[in-house]
Amino acid sequence: MTIVAQQGQAIAFCPGQPPRRLAVDTCASQAQLASNGEQLVWLHNGQLLRDGRLGPEYLGDVLANQTRIWLGSRFGFGFYRASRLSVAFVFEPQRAGLNDCLPLALGRGQLLEAACVLAGDRGWLFCTLATPTGRHCQVTAFTIRGDLLAQQTFDPAQTPWLTQIHGKCAVGNDLFAATDEGIVRIARRDRQLVVAQTFPATEPFVNAATPLLAGTDGIYAIAAQQIQRLQIA
């Protein structure tokens, strides 16, 4: 499935089917729809919808044009923020209903950008916040059930794996991120997120801005001119 979106309009291209046009909500100037390659979900007029056999199917209500969503292989995640209120939810695209019990607290400050990685039954949310004391990155780890595993605030200037928040990937319970010194593995220890392992042999192939994708046969580093498969042990 290929999706092209701009200014609240999206076109979904599926093999063997005519293109489909969708009206979608936006948040931070980005159309809010997500796909895992097989399933498609999107926001429209404050409703979370999925692509059903007979057309759009309703999953739940959200805050129109203030909500961000992501979709993984097993579940989806989204959140919205209004004033000091932050509401996060998880959902399974094959069934109606949202679980908004995830205790997400973004704290004060202007939300500059957000990214999310979903893999298996785990998720990681990255939020960059601007406050009077500077820029901070908050990382939240959670489960498909909405359980909070860890929530920690970092100074990105002092945290090489958070130089930028996009392009990370997950395998099992661990998160992998690219840095200028190579790929690192992030793990949870006593509700804290720490660098559990470094892979200096990957340094020639990545930098802090290199997006990573998890595959069945390794981790793929995405560069402007090429894609390289890296086997990490």
Buried (B, 14 or more C-beta within 10 A) or exposed (E): BEBEBEEBEBEBEBEEEEEBEBEBBBBEEEBBBBBBEEBBBBBBEBBBBBBEEEEBBEBBEBBBBBBBBBBBEBBBBBBBBEEEEBBBBBBBBEEEEBBBBBEBEBBEBEBBBBBBBBBBBBBBBBBBBEEEEEBBBBBBBBBBEBEBBBBBEBEBEEBBBBBBBEBBBBBEEBBBBBBEBBBBBBBBEEEEBEBEEBBEEBBEBBBBEBBBBBEEEBBBBBEEEEEBEBEBE
